Amino acid sequence: MRHSHPCIPGSAGMDLATFFRDEGVDVFARVGIEDLTDADRASVLEFFPAARSVIVFGKEVPVPVYRMPQKEKTREMLRIAESLDNAAVRLAGCLDAEHIPSRPIPLYLPVRIVDGRVQGVVRLKHVAAAGGLGEIGKNTVLLTPRFGPRLLMSGVATGAPVQEAGIGGVAGENPAPLCTGCGACIRACPEGAIGPDGVDAFRCRTVRAWIPPPVVPVVKWLLRRQLLLRSVAPLAPLIARTATIRCSLCVTGCPAFSGVEGER
């Protein structure tokens, strides 16, 4: 079993590459907040005022997972996502031990509403794109050259700038353009959730199974109450384990779905 390793020291501090290798992480990057858009920089600083960089990292969801029955697919994706979440907690603890203030970015709650759209407190996909791991597709999913859109992510906000010694190791893929704008993901969505302004999560087939349209205004009101969200955040993993991912067509319909490695 992984996750029994201590924090990995390097010649000038923690060795991120070794840490992530032991965690089974496929890609990672460190991104200075100065390299983020104004909106994303503000989100990071609101989440962690001491932040000077974000470490973002991800694991592949193998192609066969998307072909599993719904409950099995959900279970496997949650396993990968929660392993990333646990790695973020361990990484933040290791960095704190190196006297680098850090905070793991939560997997589930809190979230927030921006311009009527649901997003995480930190937009990890956009941070990853800024770090050279890929680009945002029309389906708002991060497209990577190695895994296409099949990457789940987590991250840690840290008080160390990228250029500062002490958290060595950066891995960006510097991809060529991946999203051709073909619109296959838009056409694949059975509920028309993907539009010119992004994805309306409440129209997604998976979300609508839990939140029917008449309840959406109430849920949006609740999502704007950050104190309430923080109080129920510890229950989010339990709730997530009872959910089912009913549709992944916006991912599997993308021409970049298999990435350069193809099916396994």
Buried (B, 14 or more C-beta within 10 A) or exposed (E): EEEEEEBBEBEEBBBBBBBBBBBBBBBBBBBBBEBBEEEBBEBBBEBBEEBBBBBBBBBBBBBEBBEBEEEEBBBBBBEBBBBBBBBBBBBBEBBBEBEBBBBBBBBBBBBBBEEEBBBBBBBBBBBBBBBBBBBBBBBBBBBBBBBBBBBBBBBBBBBBBBEBEBBBBBBBBEBEEBBEEBEBBBEBBEBEBBEEEBBBBBBBBBBBEBBEEEEBEEBBEEBEEEEBBEEEBEEBBEEBEEBBBBBBBBBBBBEBBBBEBEEE
